[in-house]
Amino acid sequence: MFTINPFAELSMSIPPAFMQTYIVIMVLLVAGGTLFDTIHKKSAKYFFGNWDKARNKSTQQVSRGEIVSLVVQTAVVDGLMSGEFCNARRRIAHLLTMYGFLAYVISTVIMVFCYSTPTTPAPAIWPLLWYVGGLLVCVGGYWFWFFIRVDVAAEGHSPFRIVRADLFILSLLVSVTLGLIWSCVQVAEGSWSTLLFGLYLISTTVLFGSIPWSKFSHMFYKPAAALQKRISEADGSRSNLPAPADKPEVFGSTNRTARHY
């Protein structure tokens, strides 16, 4: 089952052009939603304005070589390793979800556009990556949702409490979960496959179409913000923040484990 391309099987009932067009629409929704979010919330205006303000308070010049080094550090530490998370469990859950989502999306695009019918069988690695990526998203996402969320782990709220900020993680989990279930039912030739596929499309549309109201676009902002922070520390402006106190901050106590996010 894990080596069967679910989208090739789907082509027996739905033309491959349908899923190809759908993916193009989702890409346009991501681009348009991110642009709308940036304009509506004035994120770019605030970002560059704050950066200019910080540079005016810089105390030393940062060379081009140092900037390149800071870009590499940001890409590796903050991008590839999610170094902004101090909590180890939160970082692991985030990495599982992030790399799972990347594998899931990339393998989806390749299977839909390059191996869309049974006459062009996909190498076993692509369906395997699709399933493994989806499972990683579920492991990291459900672990985060039920055990690591701040309002659940630190504030004592029910894991079933939902606010608008949860739109991204919930729509992601529902979309991937339904996709995996639909694929398994389709391979087994179950009668529910059509309904599950419809629900899969709806949840995926919500995921990519709700960018202005979810945290999806944050994945594009965070690397830029992390780079700005590193440069501001290097040039002495410190993002307009005061210098750290002489005495280090002390979190928690010796009697209990601190939970800081």
Buried (B, 14 or more C-beta within 10 A) or exposed (E): EBEBBBBBBBBEEEEBEBBBEBBEEBEEBBEEBBBEBBEEEEBEEEBEEBBEEBEEEBEEEBEEEBBEBBBEBBBEBBBEEBBBBEBEBBBBBBBBBBBBBBBBBBBBBBBBBEBBBEEEEBEEEBBBBBBBBBBBBBBBBBBBBEEBBEBBBEEEEEEEEEEEEBBBBBBBBBBBBBBBBBBBBBBEEBEEBBEBBEBBBBBBBBBBBBBBEBBBBEEBBBBBBBBBBBBBBBBBBBBEEEEEEEEEEEEEEEEEEEBEE
